[in-house]
Amino acid sequence: QVQLEESGGGVVQPGGSLKLSCVASGQTAAIAAMSWYRHPAGKPRQLQLVDSINSGGRITYHDSVKGRFTISSDFAADTIWLQMDALNPEDTAVYLCTAQRYLADYWGRGTQVTVSS
């Protein structure tokens, strides 16, 4: 089993920045990739892939965050980060961290990000 814990969410004004962190624990050996997803505000059934990074460093960004969000990782420390800049109200969501290990996906509980003036 892999446990994931996100942190760094909060309330920020439009145009502001936040940095999210996700730390994996448990059976973390052989984690192949880690990703950030989000449930947009008012759309709890919608799940968007935000950013994803694998152990080889390959990165995938959602079109809506390209140029604004930056994912980084330290797989040796089982940690990923999401630097979010130029935030806008449409970025308001619960952000969840996931990890892929062999054929299983593991999820954190999420951290709330609210962008509001």
DSSP file (Angstrom, degrees, kcal/mol; ACC not computed):
  #  RESIDUE AA STRUCTURE BP1 BP2  ACC     N-H-->O    O-->H-N    N-H-->O    O-->H-N    TCO  KAPPA ALPHA  PHI   PSI    X-CA   Y-CA   Z-CA
    1    1 A Q              0   0    0      0, 0.0    26,-3.2     0, 0.0     2,-0.4   0.000 360.0 360.0 360.0 147.9    0.0    0.0    0.0
    2    2 A V  E     -A   26   0A   0     24,-0.2     2,-0.4    97,-0.1    24,-0.2  -0.985 360.0-158.0-121.4 130.8    1.0    3.6   -0.7
    3    3 A Q  E     -A   25   0A   0     22,-2.7    22,-2.4    -2,-0.4     2,-0.4  -0.888   8.2-163.0-106.4 140.5   -0.2    6.5    1.4
    4    4 A L  E     -A   24   0A   0     -2,-0.4   105,-0.5   103,-0.4     2,-0.5  -0.974   5.4-169.5-125.7 136.2   -0.2   10.0    0.0
    5    5 A E  E     -A   23   0A   0     18,-1.9    18,-2.1    -2,-0.4     2,-0.3  -0.974   6.2-161.8-130.0 120.0   -0.5   13.2    1.8
    6    6 A E  E     +A   22   0A   0     -2,-0.5     2,-0.3    16,-0.2    16,-0.2  -0.649  14.9 167.1 -95.2 153.8   -1.0   16.6    0.2
    7    7 A S  E     +A   21   0A   0     14,-2.1    14,-2.6    -2,-0.3   104,-0.1  -0.973  40.4  68.9-154.4 165.9   -0.3   20.0    1.7
    8    8 A G        +     0   0    0     -2,-0.3    11,-0.3     1,-0.3    14,-0.0   0.368  60.3 134.8 106.3  -4.5    0.0   23.6    0.7
    9    9 A G        +     0   0    0     12,-0.1     2,-0.3     9,-0.1    -1,-0.3  -0.184  21.0 120.7 -70.8 170.5   -3.6   24.5   -0.3
   10   10 A G  E     -d  113   0B   0    102,-0.8   104,-2.8   101,-0.1     2,-0.4  -0.987  60.5 -52.6 166.3-164.7   -5.3   27.7    0.8
   11   11 A V  E     +d  114   0B   0     -2,-0.3     2,-0.3   102,-0.2   104,-0.2  -0.893  51.8 169.6-107.0 132.7   -7.0   30.9   -0.3
   12   12 A V  E     -d  115   0B   0    102,-2.7   104,-2.1    -2,-0.4     3,-0.1  -0.981  32.5-112.2-142.0 150.8   -5.2   33.1   -2.7
   13   13 A Q    >   -     0   0    0     -2,-0.3     3,-2.3   102,-0.2    74,-0.2  -0.456  51.7 -80.1 -78.4 154.9   -6.2   36.2   -4.8
   14   14 A P  T 3  S+     0   0    0      0, 0.0    74,-0.2     0, 0.0    -1,-0.1  -0.290 121.6  27.3 -54.0 136.9   -6.3   36.0   -8.6
   15   15 A G  T 3  S+     0   0    0     72,-3.6    71,-0.6     1,-0.3    73,-0.1   0.284 100.6 118.2  90.6  -9.5   -2.9   36.3  -10.0
   16   16 A G    <   -     0   0    0     -3,-2.3    71,-2.3    71,-0.3     2,-0.3  -0.083  55.7-123.7 -82.9-175.3   -1.3   34.9   -6.9
   17   17 A S        +     0   0    0     68,-0.2     2,-0.3    69,-0.2    68,-0.2  -0.926  20.4 179.3-132.6 152.6    0.7   31.7   -6.4
   18   18 A L  E     - B   0  84A   0     66,-2.1    66,-3.3    -2,-0.3     2,-0.5  -0.975  16.4-146.4-144.3 155.0    0.7   28.6   -4.3
   19   19 A K  E     - B   0  83A   0    -11,-0.3     2,-0.3    -2,-0.3    64,-0.2  -0.979  14.3-159.7-126.7 120.4    2.9   25.6   -4.1
   20   20 A L  E     - B   0  82A   0     62,-2.5    62,-2.2    -2,-0.5     2,-0.3  -0.691   4.4-160.4 -95.1 149.0    1.4   22.2   -3.3
   21   21 A S  E     -AB   7  81A   0    -14,-2.6   -14,-2.1    -2,-0.3     2,-0.4  -0.945   6.5-169.2-126.6 150.6    3.4   19.2   -2.0
   22   22 A C  E     -AB   6  80A   0     58,-2.2    58,-2.1    -2,-0.3     2,-0.5  -0.971   3.9-168.7-140.9 124.9    2.7   15.5   -1.9
   23   23 A V  E     -AB   5  79A   0    -18,-2.1   -18,-1.9    -2,-0.4     2,-0.3  -0.955   8.9-151.4-116.9 130.1    4.6   13.0    0.0
   24   24 A A  E     +A    4   0A   0     54,-3.0     2,-0.3    -2,-0.5   -20,-0.2  -0.744  18.2 174.1 -97.1 145.7    4.3    9.2   -0.5
   25   25 A S  E     +A    3   0A   0    -22,-2.4   -22,-2.7    -2,-0.3     2,-0.4  -0.917  41.5  41.0-143.0 170.2    4.9    6.7    2.3
   26   26 A G  E    S+A    2   0A   0     -2,-0.3     2,-1.8   -24,-0.2   -24,-0.2  -0.788 117.7   6.6  94.2-134.9    4.5    3.0    2.7
   27   27 A Q  S    S+     0   0    0    -26,-3.2    -2,-0.1    -2,-0.4    -1,-0.1  -0.562  77.6 150.7 -85.6  77.7    5.5    0.7   -0.2
   28   28 A T    >   +     0   0    0     -2,-1.8     3,-1.5    -4,-0.1    -1,-0.2   0.585  28.1 112.7 -90.9 -10.7    7.0    3.4   -2.3
   29   29 A A  T 3  S+     0   0    0      1,-0.3     3,-0.1    -3,-0.2    -2,-0.0  -0.377  82.1  19.9 -61.5 140.1    9.6    1.4   -4.2
   30   30 A A  T 3  S+     0   0    0      1,-0.3    72,-0.6    71,-0.1     2,-0.4   0.649  76.3 160.9  74.0  17.4    8.8    1.1   -7.8
   31   31 A I  E <   -E  101   0B   0     -3,-1.5    -1,-0.3    70,-0.2    70,-0.2  -0.602  18.9-170.0 -64.4 124.3    6.4    4.0   -8.0
   32   32 A A  E     -     0   0B   0     68,-3.0    23,-2.3    -2,-0.4     2,-0.3   0.800  58.1  -2.3 -92.0 -31.8    6.4    4.7  -11.7
   33   33 A A  E     -EF 100  54B   0     67,-1.1    67,-2.8    21,-0.3     2,-0.3  -0.992  53.3-155.0-157.4 155.2    4.6    8.0  -11.9
   34   34 A M  E     -EF  99  53B   0     19,-2.7    19,-2.7    -2,-0.3     2,-0.3  -0.988  19.6-177.8-135.6 147.5    2.9   10.6   -9.8
   35   35 A S  E     -EF  98  52B   0     63,-2.0    63,-2.4    -2,-0.3     2,-0.5  -0.908  24.7-129.9-142.2 162.6    0.3   13.1  -10.8
   36   36 A W  E     +EF  97  51B   0     15,-3.1    14,-3.0    -2,-0.3    15,-1.3  -0.983  28.0 175.5-115.3 129.1   -1.9   15.9   -9.7
   37   37 A Y  E     -EF  96  49B   0     59,-2.9    59,-2.6    -2,-0.5     2,-0.3  -0.778  11.0-154.2-118.4 168.4   -5.7   15.8  -10.5
   38   38 A R  E     -EF  95  48B   0     10,-2.0    10,-2.7    -2,-0.3    57,-0.2  -0.997  18.7-144.8-148.0 147.7   -8.4   18.3   -9.4
   39   39 A H  E     -E   94   0B   0     55,-2.4    55,-1.9    -2,-0.3     8,-0.2  -0.937  36.8-134.1 -99.8 108.0  -12.1   18.4   -8.8
   40   40 A P  E >   -E   93   0B   0      0, 0.0     3,-2.0     0, 0.0    53,-0.3  -0.246  32.0 -87.4 -62.3 152.8  -13.2   21.8  -10.0
   41   41 A A  T 3  S+     0   0    0     51,-2.2    51,-0.1     1,-0.3    52,-0.0  -0.353 114.2  12.2 -59.8 135.4  -15.4   23.9   -7.8
   42   42 A G  T 3  S+     0   0    0     -3,-0.1    -1,-0.3     1,-0.1     3,-0.1   0.458 115.1  81.7  76.7   0.2  -19.1   23.1   -8.4
   43   43 A K    X   +     0   0    0     -3,-2.0     3,-2.0     3,-0.1    -2,-0.1  -0.484  46.5 160.4-133.0  63.8  -18.2   20.0  -10.5
   44   44 A P  T 3  S+     0   0    0      0, 0.0    -1,-0.1     0, 0.0    -3,-0.1   0.719  75.4  54.0 -63.5 -20.6  -17.5   17.3   -7.9
   45   45 A R  T 3  S+     0   0    0     -3,-0.1     2,-0.5    -6,-0.0    -2,-0.0   0.532  91.6  88.9 -90.3  -5.0  -18.0   14.5  -10.5
   46   46 A Q    <   -     0   0    0     -3,-2.0     2,-0.5    -6,-0.2    -3,-0.1  -0.794  56.7-171.0 -95.6 133.3  -15.5   16.0  -12.9
   47   47 A L        -     0   0    0     -2,-0.5     2,-0.5    -8,-0.2    -8,-0.2  -0.980   3.6-166.8-125.5 119.4  -11.9   15.0  -12.5
   48   48 A Q  E     -F   38   0B   0    -10,-2.7   -10,-2.0    -2,-0.5     2,-0.5  -0.890  20.4-132.0-109.7 133.1   -9.2   16.8  -14.4
   49   49 A L  E     +F   37   0B   0     -2,-0.5   -12,-0.3   -12,-0.2     3,-0.1  -0.727  28.6 176.1 -76.0 124.9   -5.6   15.6  -14.9
   50   50 A V  E     -     0   0B   0    -14,-3.0    12,-2.6    -2,-0.5     2,-0.3   0.902  58.6 -15.1 -95.4 -61.2   -3.5   18.7  -14.1
   51   51 A D  E     -FG  36  61B   0    -15,-1.3   -15,-3.1    10,-0.2    -1,-0.4  -0.987  56.4-169.7-146.3 150.8    0.1   17.5  -14.3
   52   52 A S  E     -FG  35  60B   0      8,-1.8     8,-2.4    -2,-0.3     2,-0.4  -0.998   2.7-177.2-144.2 143.4    1.9   14.2  -14.4
   53   53 A I  E     -FG  34  59B   0    -19,-2.7   -19,-2.7    -2,-0.3     6,-0.2  -0.999  10.1-154.2-141.1 139.4    5.5   13.2  -14.1
   54   54 A N  E >   -F   33   0B   0      4,-1.7     3,-2.5    -2,-0.4   -21,-0.3  -0.596  38.7 -95.9-108.8 175.5    7.2    9.8  -14.3
   55   55 A S  T 3  S+     0   0    0    -23,-2.3   -22,-0.1     1,-0.3    20,-0.1   0.688 123.5  59.0 -66.4 -16.8   10.4    8.5  -12.8
   56   56 A G  T 3  S-     0   0    0    -24,-0.3    -1,-0.3     2,-0.1   -23,-0.1   0.447 119.8-108.6 -88.9   0.0   12.1    9.2  -16.1
   57   57 A G    <   +     0   0    0     -3,-2.5     2,-0.2     1,-0.3    -2,-0.1   0.413  65.9 150.4  93.6  -2.5   11.2   12.9  -15.8
   58   58 A R        -     0   0    0      1,-0.0    -4,-1.7    -5,-0.0     2,-0.4  -0.467  29.3-158.0 -69.5 135.1    8.6   12.9  -18.6
   59   59 A I  E     -G   53   0B   0     -6,-0.2     2,-0.4    -2,-0.2    -6,-0.2  -0.915  14.3-167.8-121.0 139.4    6.0   15.6  -17.9
   60   60 A T  E     -G   52   0B   0     -8,-2.4    -8,-1.8    -2,-0.4     2,-0.4  -0.995  10.8-168.2-125.2 126.5    2.4   15.9  -19.1
   61   61 A Y  E     -G   51   0B   0     -2,-0.4   -10,-0.2   -10,-0.2     2,-0.2  -0.882  24.7-118.7-113.5 145.0    0.5   19.1  -18.6
   62   62 A H    >>  -     0   0    0    -12,-2.6     3,-1.8    -2,-0.4     4,-0.8  -0.581  32.0-119.7 -71.5 144.0   -3.2   19.9  -19.0
   63   63 A D  G >4 S+     0   0    0      1,-0.3     3,-0.7    -2,-0.2    -1,-0.1   0.844 109.6  61.2 -56.2 -35.7   -3.6   22.6  -21.7
   64   64 A S  G 34 S+     0   0    0      1,-0.2    -1,-0.3     3,-0.0   -14,-0.1   0.657 110.7  38.7 -70.9 -13.5   -5.3   25.0  -19.2
   65   65 A V  G X> S+     0   0    0     -3,-1.8     4,-2.5   -15,-0.2     3,-2.4   0.452  80.2 127.7-115.7  -2.2   -2.3   25.1  -17.0
   66   66 A K  T << S+     0   0    0     -4,-0.8     4,-0.1    -3,-0.7    -3,-0.0  -0.314  82.0  14.3 -57.6 133.4    0.6   25.2  -19.5
   67   67 A G  T 34 S+     0   0    0      2,-0.4    -1,-0.3     1,-0.1     3,-0.1   0.302 127.3  58.8  85.0 -10.3    2.9   28.1  -18.8
   68   68 A R  T <4 S+     0   0    0     -3,-2.4    17,-2.1     1,-0.2     2,-0.4   0.703  97.8  51.7-117.6 -36.4    1.4   28.7  -15.3
   69   69 A F  E  <  -C   84   0A   0     -4,-2.5     2,-0.4    15,-0.2    -2,-0.4  -0.826  60.6-166.8-108.1 144.1    1.8   25.4  -13.4
   70   70 A T  E     -C   83   0A   0     13,-2.5    13,-2.9    -2,-0.4     2,-0.4  -0.982   5.4-157.1-132.7 121.8    5.1   23.5  -13.0
   71   71 A I  E     +C   82   0A   0     -2,-0.4     2,-0.3    11,-0.2    11,-0.2  -0.772  17.4 173.3 -94.9 141.9    5.4   20.0  -11.6
   72   72 A S  E     -C   81   0A   0      9,-1.8     9,-2.5    -2,-0.4     2,-0.3  -0.943   7.3-165.3-141.9 165.0    8.6   18.8  -10.1
   73   73 A S  E     -C   80   0A   0     -2,-0.3     2,-0.2     7,-0.2     7,-0.2  -0.981  27.6-163.1-151.0 157.5    9.7   15.7   -8.3
   74   74 A D  E > > -C   79   0A   0      5,-2.8     5,-1.9    -2,-0.3     3,-1.1  -0.758  16.4-179.8-137.7  89.9   12.2   14.0   -6.1
   75   75 A F  G > 5S+     0   0    0      1,-0.3     3,-0.7    -2,-0.2   -44,-0.1   0.793  80.5  62.9 -66.5 -25.6   11.4   10.3   -6.6
   76   76 A A  G 3 5S+     0   0    0      1,-0.2    -1,-0.3     2,-0.1    -2,-0.0   0.834 112.5  37.0 -65.0 -29.6   14.2    9.4   -4.2
   77   77 A A  G < 5S-     0   0    0     -3,-1.1    -1,-0.2     2,-0.2    -2,-0.2   0.320 111.0-123.9-102.0   5.7   12.3   11.3   -1.5
   78   78 A D  T < 5 +     0   0    0     -3,-0.7   -54,-3.0    -4,-0.3     2,-0.4   0.886  69.0 128.2  55.8  42.8    8.9   10.1   -2.8
   79   79 A T  E   < -BC  23  74A   0     -5,-1.9    -5,-2.8   -56,-0.2     2,-0.3  -0.982  37.0-177.3-134.3 139.5    7.8   13.7   -3.2
   80   80 A I  E     -BC  22  73A   0    -58,-2.1   -58,-2.2    -2,-0.4     2,-0.3  -0.940   9.4-158.9-128.2 159.0    6.3   15.8   -5.9
   81   81 A W  E     -BC  21  72A   0     -9,-2.5    -9,-1.8    -2,-0.3     2,-0.4  -0.917   9.0-152.6-130.9 157.7    5.4   19.5   -5.9
   82   82 A L  E     -BC  20  71A   0    -62,-2.2   -62,-2.5    -2,-0.3     2,-0.6  -0.903   8.9-161.1-133.4 106.2    3.1   21.7   -8.0
   83   83 A Q  E     -BC  19  70A   0    -13,-2.9   -13,-2.5    -2,-0.4     2,-0.6  -0.778  12.2-166.6 -86.1 120.6    4.0   25.3   -8.3
   84   84 A M  E     +BC  18  69A   0    -66,-3.3   -66,-2.1    -2,-0.6     2,-0.3  -0.940  11.0 172.8-116.2 117.5    1.0   27.2   -9.4
   85   85 A D        +     0   0    0    -17,-2.1   -68,-0.2    -2,-0.6   -69,-0.2  -0.768  58.9  25.1-117.7 163.9    1.4   30.8  -10.7
   86   86 A A  S    S-     0   0    0    -71,-0.6    -1,-0.2    -2,-0.3   -69,-0.2   0.898  82.5-167.0  50.6  46.0   -1.0   33.3  -12.2
   87   87 A L        -     0   0    0    -71,-2.3   -72,-3.6    -3,-0.2   -71,-0.3  -0.318   8.2-170.0 -66.2 144.8   -3.9   31.5  -10.5
   88   88 A N    >   -     0   0    0    -74,-0.2     3,-2.6   -73,-0.1     4,-0.3  -0.877  40.0 -97.5-130.2 165.8   -7.4   32.4  -11.6
   89   89 A P  G >  S+     0   0    0      0, 0.0     3,-1.8     0, 0.0    26,-0.3   0.786 118.9  66.3 -56.8 -27.6  -10.9   31.6  -10.1
   90   90 A E  G 3  S+     0   0    0      1,-0.3   -49,-0.1   -50,-0.1    -3,-0.0   0.648  90.8  65.1 -69.3 -11.8  -11.2   28.7  -12.6
   91   91 A D  G <  S+     0   0    0     -3,-2.6    -1,-0.3   -51,-0.1     2,-0.2   0.522  71.6 120.2 -84.8  -6.2   -8.4   27.0  -10.8
   92   92 A T    <   +     0   0    0     -3,-1.8   -51,-2.2    -4,-0.3     2,-0.3  -0.434  43.4 112.0 -61.5 124.3  -10.4   26.7   -7.6
   93   93 A A  E    S-EH  40 113B   0     20,-2.0    20,-2.8   -53,-0.3     2,-0.6  -0.979  74.1 -84.9-174.9 168.3  -10.7   23.0   -6.9
   94   94 A V  E     -EH  39 112B   0    -55,-1.9   -55,-2.4    -2,-0.3     2,-0.5  -0.897  46.3-148.4 -89.7 123.5   -9.7   20.2   -4.6
   95   95 A Y  E     -EH  38 111B   0     16,-3.0    16,-2.1    -2,-0.6     2,-0.4  -0.839  14.4-167.1-100.5 127.7   -6.3   19.0   -5.8
   96   96 A L  E     -E   37   0B   0    -59,-2.6   -59,-2.9    -2,-0.5     2,-0.4  -0.907  12.1-142.6-119.0 142.0   -5.4   15.4   -5.4
   97   97 A C  E     -E   36   0B   0     -2,-0.4    11,-2.4   -61,-0.2     2,-0.3  -0.802  20.3-172.6 -98.5 140.9   -2.1   13.6   -5.6
   98   98 A T  E     -EI  35 107B   0    -63,-2.4   -63,-2.0    -2,-0.4     2,-0.4  -0.937   9.6-159.8-130.9 157.5   -1.9   10.1   -7.2
   99   99 A A  E     -EI  34 106B   0      7,-2.0     7,-2.6    -2,-0.3     2,-0.6  -0.999   8.2-149.0-136.2 139.9    0.8    7.5   -7.5
  100  100 A Q  E     +EI  33 105B   0    -67,-2.8   -68,-3.0    -2,-0.4   -67,-1.1  -0.937  20.4 170.9-110.9 123.7    1.0    4.7  -10.0
  101  101 A R  E >   -EI  31 104B   0      3,-2.4     3,-2.3    -2,-0.6     2,-0.2  -0.969  64.2 -45.5-136.8 117.7    2.8    1.6   -8.8
  102  102 A Y  T 3  S-     0   0    0    -72,-0.6   -70,-0.1    -2,-0.4   -72,-0.0  -0.446 123.5 -24.8  53.3-122.1    2.7   -1.6  -10.9
  103  103 A L  T 3  S+     0   0    0     -2,-0.2     2,-0.4    -3,-0.1    -1,-0.3   0.269 119.9  93.2-101.5  11.2   -1.0   -1.9  -11.9
  104  104 A A  E <   -I  101   0B   0     -3,-2.3    -3,-2.4     2,-0.0     2,-0.4  -0.822  57.7-151.4-112.2 145.5   -2.4    0.0   -8.9
  105  105 A D  E     -I  100   0B   0     -2,-0.4     2,-0.4    -5,-0.2    -5,-0.2  -0.934  12.6-162.5-109.9 136.1   -3.3    3.7   -8.5
  106  106 A Y  E     -I   99   0B   0     -7,-2.6    -7,-2.0    -2,-0.4     2,-0.4  -0.929   5.2-159.2-120.1 145.0   -3.2    5.3   -5.1
  107  107 A W  E     -I   98   0B   0     -2,-0.4  -103,-0.4    -9,-0.2    -9,-0.2  -0.936   9.2-141.7-127.5 144.0   -4.9    8.6   -4.1
  108  108 A G        -     0   0    0    -11,-2.4  -103,-0.2    -2,-0.4     3,-0.1  -0.333  33.9-107.5 -85.5-179.9   -4.5   11.2   -1.4
  109  109 A R        -     0   0    0   -105,-0.5  -104,-0.1     1,-0.2   -13,-0.1   0.655  60.4-122.1 -86.6 -16.5   -7.4   12.9    0.3
  110  110 A G        -     0   0    0    -13,-0.1     2,-0.4   -16,-0.0   -14,-0.2  -0.053  10.5-114.7 100.1 158.8   -6.8   16.2   -1.5
  111  111 A T  E     - H   0  95B   0    -16,-2.1   -16,-3.0  -104,-0.1     2,-0.3  -0.999  28.7-120.4-135.3 136.8   -6.1   19.8   -0.5
  112  112 A Q  E     - H   0  94B   0     -2,-0.4  -102,-0.8   -18,-0.2     2,-0.5  -0.593  23.3-171.1 -82.8 131.8   -8.4   22.7   -1.2
  113  113 A V  E     -dH  10  93B   0    -20,-2.8   -20,-2.0    -2,-0.3     2,-0.5  -0.991   4.9-174.7-119.5 123.1   -7.2   25.6   -3.4
  114  114 A T  E     -d   11   0B   0   -104,-2.8  -102,-2.7    -2,-0.5     2,-0.7  -0.976   9.0-166.3-122.2 123.7   -9.5   28.6   -3.5
  115  115 A V  E     +d   12   0B   0     -2,-0.5     2,-0.3   -26,-0.3  -102,-0.2  -0.923  33.2 137.1-110.4 110.3   -8.8   31.6   -5.8
  116  116 A S              0   0    0   -104,-2.1    -2,-0.1    -2,-0.7   -28,-0.0  -0.998 360.0 360.0-155.0 145.8  -10.9   34.5   -4.9
  117  117 A S              0   0    0     -2,-0.3  -104,-0.1  -104,-0.2    -1,-0.1   0.429 360.0 360.0 -92.2 360.0  -10.7   38.2   -4.4
